[in-house]
């Protein structure tokens, strides 16, 4: 399992509105007390998008309003 991806998945899931990369970066940097490269975050989000494209999931990660959120398919 990808540690960073798991944290990003949780942040997207619990966000009340689409969460932007800059907000993900801010939360993760505060959580880990270290800078997290935006490229690593974007790559993890891309993996989550691919993961939830599978038909076994009833929801997916959508890009919306400049951020990311889970929505039903």
MOQUI-V186050 format. One line per field, one symbol per residue. burial: I if it has 9 or more other ideal C-beta (glycine too) atoms within 8 Angstrom, else O. A space follows every 10 residues. Layout:
# MOQUI-V186050
burial: ???
This chain:
# MOQUI-V186050
burial: OOOIIIIIIO IIOOIOOIII IOIIIOIIIO OOOOOIOOOI IIOIIOIIIO OIOOOOIOOI IOOIOOIIII OOO
